[in-house]
Amino acid sequence: MQPLFPVPSPSQLAWQRLETTAFFHLGVNTFTGREWGDGTESPEIFNPTHLDCRQWARAAKAGGLRLGILTAKHHDGFCLWPSRFTDHTVAASPWRQGGGDLVREFVDAFRAEGLLVGLYLSPWDRHEPTYGDSPRYNDFYCNQLTELLTQYGPLHEVWFDGACAEGTNGRKQEYDWARFFSLVKELQPEAVTFGDGGTTVRWVGNERGFANDLCWATTDPRIVRFPGDSGISQANDATATERLKSHFGSGEPPDSTGKEPRIWQPAECDVSIRPGWFYHSSEDDQVRSVEDLVDLYFKSVGRNSLLLLNLPPTPEGLVHEADVAAVQGMRKALDRIFRHDLALGCEVIADSAAADHPASRVVDGDLDTFWTPASGATRASLELRWSAFHPVHTVSLRESISWGQRIAEYEIDLQDRSGHWITVSRGTTIGCRKLDRFDPVEASSLRLRILSSLAEPALTAVEIFA
């Protein structure tokens, strides 16, 4: 079997398998009650007197969030580390008597808890006077980016967005994205980069935490070329908006002819556990419920994407107890849902299988092995049988994406006590993981029918939960 290009890099594959990660927004906005600061805030207001990044890390870990990303600088330009290139930093604040480095405390705390780390550096800086003088500001931004990429050890995600405006000189800043990306590649080669376009991980297109049911991990890189790119320059017609929607919402399948460029660029679903991205005490009674968080998991991780959940620390420097309870409740609820996998060790029968990739591979618990049918087959079926009837409510499917994303349409049937096959789910893309939930059906067998695939399907796991 040949790979169906494009395929993920090792860093992209490892990132997708994380499934859930955490975002932490803390800065001067935490003390002003705003979401976007204007850069005039005094560093004197920043003083999280009980700051404890280990508490953040423990909250994330208890929620199953395996990587933490810190907003090292938001649009207001206030830096959570003592940058050498501006005085608008924690060094000018009363926190730690001006001797603190929150980025250092963050990365050390998360690594101590066995978690990975990432950093966000806003390209828009409303405090920096060179903003709008594009060459000078790009030098300034690269200097700060270099500090973050070289002073804090290995990063696993570098987070960008496309926020852009005019500087005090009345000119709109033009970011040198090629230079920014090149720095990350040079200084943190194992990190994925997030952004609207031009990055190794793409924005899903909303801040509500869900992907479309149809979700390819591949995209046309010409549609959105860098964060903030409207894409109109590449699609000067009435279909531009629809193409952008397709790019963000679902990506595009690999082009079997090889004539259209495609890259591997999986989707990340960012969402806050509260209405705002920064903490506001008025939102303490608006924290997402456990049920809502579980639903977001199924609509992000369960749709070939990654869930990035924001947990904004309070002015004291702690994740609020309501947020901690909600994220821990999500993890416990998911553990209950996925507690009993009927597929482990059950009998698997395929209508076709390559000699070196038997059907039993889908229940061996190894994500690096897979089943594939005979060469050239783009339709195939599997039947899984277990010993007794159980109320099946969820099915998880995983492709071996190291060989490319292939499956385009499938159906799942369950055999009930009367011997009838009941179709419980119809889907399109699978990718890294697809989760299907439905009303429980007492069943002793499952049939997966792959109705369309861009090449021979390569399925690494079928999990059946009751």
PyMOL commands that set and color helices and strands:
alter all, ss='L'
color gray80, all
select helices_A, chain A and resi 10-18+29-32+43-45+53-62+90-92+95-98+102-112+134-150+177-187+232-234+240-249+281-283+290-300+321-337+359-363+401-403
alter helices_A, ss='H'
color red, helices_A
select strands_A, chain A and resi 20-24+67-73+116-121+157-159+192-195+201-203+218-219+263-264+267-272+305-310+347-350+380-399+407-415+421-427+434-453+459-465
alter strands_A, ss='S'
color yellow, strands_A
deselect
rebuild
show_as cartoon
